[in-house]
Amino acid sequence: MEIPGLPPQLLPLLRQAAAHHRLALVGGAVRDLLLHRVHHDPWRGLPDLDLVVEEASLDNVSQPDQDSGEEPQPPAAHRLARRLRQQLGPRLVPYLQEHGAYGTVELELDLGAFHGAALQAVDQPLLLDLASARRESYPVPGENPRVRYGSLDDDLARRDFTINAMALLLVPCRGDPACPPDVSCLLDPHGGQRDLALRQLRFLHAASVRDDPTRVLRGARYVARLGFTLAPESLQQLQSTLATWPWGWRPGDPPGQAPSALGTRLRMELELLLEREAWSRALAALQGWGALLLFDARIQADRTWPRRLAWAQRFGLPLPAALVAGAADPLALAERLQLPHRQHKLLSQWLLLRQRLADAAASLADGPAAASQWTQLLESPGLSAEAVALALACGSTQRRPLLCWWLRWRHVRSPLSAEDLLAQGVRPGPQLGMRLRQARLEAIDQLEQARVQRRLAAPTGR
């Protein structure tokens, strides 16, 4: 079965490098290939290729969590990658990164650098993720799994959904390593083809969500990308798991004690969802399932997040921070997810701005503040332009002056320069800076007064 965009000569080279180990293409490439070839979906483009190689014997291979004093045999994926690079040469394989923890390798093939007959030159590099077949167990729900090398069947059984638990066996195929792979080489132990035909997502086993709740976010990504629905029994598993909350951490506990699947790994899946998918559809699916509860109960009940994230996108703000802004305690959620420092700082500044706006509300009761007063408030220490933008995205009640500052006032510069003031006899130092700021504020008020006068002088329609 040919893969669109993949040079047909590459698979024989991979089979040769596998040296008679069982080698299989797995994951999204198999799923998308079947959707295209069997169910006539449009081809979504060549993804990064995920390959799994099975150890012929585990007797002399160190397990991921072993620290043997002797030098063990490298994992099968490492040996395969090294043989492939030796066959093709470093020019064609400019990047190879081995990861010892799980026996995986990241490999980049620069096919455009190869001018011989073995491969057809292409413009874009091809990314390969090679993994040694492994099995996983979850002694503690939501924490990182315990990993051991295993069989190809073990590797498929550890995946999220049935549609991602299929493998296109490359070696051996029909008993002949030289034959091309086709549908007859497909391994489908969990009914993935059936669920592809039904266009549904089904968890592999009854503890899938308990073990790793980030699988729910991946499901929402597939809903947005493929238009699939969650199988009824999988939705029931999701909702019953959320109702029992089997993880050893609950909202209100110290954020840093949350298991990784409710912390950093949840953030990583959220970032992928917001960066790569139609996030409005994905988040709507999560909310419909009740799964935004994984982040926060208030976010689950919130109906304003589409507007907030749409405005955040227009302002160029980080979308994870915009979503977290809807939480009951945004800073606690940011700490649990370990959002980047810039986003955590943005949320802190936005909360400070929100408090200052609330404090200023009483003084504004006597009449509208001048543009210069708003400018001083919005540019006071501890705030930033991004914080004002986030306040706008979140629907601040003082929307008009905030929007005026964002669009006009913050861009006004002082009509006087430091050189002008020095020529007038102002001495260098704090007084010079104060005079420059005052001249700018006066210019902002004059600009706004001129706008009001022009609006009043404009002829009105019938």
Secondary structure, 3 states (H helix, E strand, C coil): CCCCCCCCCHHHHHHHHHCCCCEEEECHHHHHHHHHHCCCCCCCCCCCEEEEECCCCCCCECCCCCCCCCCCECCHHHHHHHHHHHHHCCCCCCEEEEECCCCEEEEEECHHHCCCCCCCCCCCCEEEEEEECEEEECCCCCCCCEEEECCHHHHHHCCCEHHHCCEEEEECCCCCCCCCCCHHHEECCCCHHHHHHHCEECECCCCHHHHCCHHHHHHHHHHHHHCCEECHHHHHHHHHHHHHCCCCCCCCCCHHHCCHHHCHHHHHHHHHHHHHCCHHHHHHHHHHHCHHHHCCHHHHHCCCHHHHHHHHHHHCCCHHHHHHCCCCCHHHHHHHHCCCHHHHHHHHHHHHHHHHHHHHCCHHHHCCCCHHHHHHHHCCCCCCHHHHHHHHHCCCCCHHHHHHHHHCHHHCCCCCCHHHHHHCCCCCCHHHHHHHHHHHHHHHHHHHHHHHHHHHHCCCCC
